[in-house]
Amino acid sequence: MIELAKKYDWLLMDIKGNLVEPEFREVAKLIKDSNSYKFLKDPLKFLTDLGEGRIKIE
């Protein structure tokens, strides 16, 4: 996807509307800020934070 975005001069956008250039480091930052990554990294902490309102589902 990153290569296609570079080829066609696209920007990439996450579900929150954040735009980044099609560079691996920029995309990696978006991934690390995502709820999906937080869940995969530590499901119990994610669910606890979700239940206590520290994380919002969008």
Secondary structure in CASP SS format (residue, H / E / C, confidence):
PFRMAT SS
TARGET T0000
AUTHOR 0000-0000-0000
METHOD secondary structure of the structure
MODEL  1
M C 1.00
I H 1.00
E H 1.00
L H 1.00
A H 1.00
K H 1.00
K H 1.00
Y C 1.00
D C 1.00
W C 1.00
L C 1.00
L E 1.00
M E 1.00
D C 1.00
I C 1.00
K C 1.00
G C 1.00
N C 1.00
L E 1.00
V E 1.00
E C 1.00
P C 1.00
E C 1.00
F H 1.00
R H 1.00
E H 1.00
V H 1.00
A H 1.00
K H 1.00
L H 1.00
I H 1.00
K H 1.00
D H 1.00
S C 1.00
N H 1.00
S H 1.00
Y H 1.00
K H 1.00
F H 1.00
L H 1.00
K H 1.00
D C 1.00
P H 1.00
L H 1.00
K H 1.00
F H 1.00
L H 1.00
T H 1.00
D H 1.00
L H 1.00
G H 1.00
E C 1.00
G C 1.00
R C 1.00
I C 1.00
K C 1.00
I C 1.00
E C 1.00
END
